[in-house]
Amino acid sequence: MKIKENYMLRKVADCYVVVPIGAAVAEFNGMINLNEVGAFLWRQLETETTFEAVLSAMLEEYEVDEALAKADLERFVSELKEANLIA
């Protein structure tokens, strides 16, 4: 799985935002606000990867229970799929 092309993650003050660029502007009207963990996950998904690899990176980066991390990652990926942002 991977984030589709033409989406840019930027840090603005203490927030992270994702905005469409190029052809993606016609597909996605708006922007996405992410917290630090969301931005971390987004960066993991900028290159082709697997759910298991992202989960492993998340567990290595943050002190979190594996079951909770898995549930949060499933929800994050599901929301990206619903918004048609992930391939």
ABEGO torsion letter per residue (X at the ends): XBBBBGBBBBBBEABBBBBBBEAAAAABBEBBBBBAAAAAAAAAAABBBBAAAAAAAAAAABBBBAAAAAAAAAAAAAAAAAAGABX
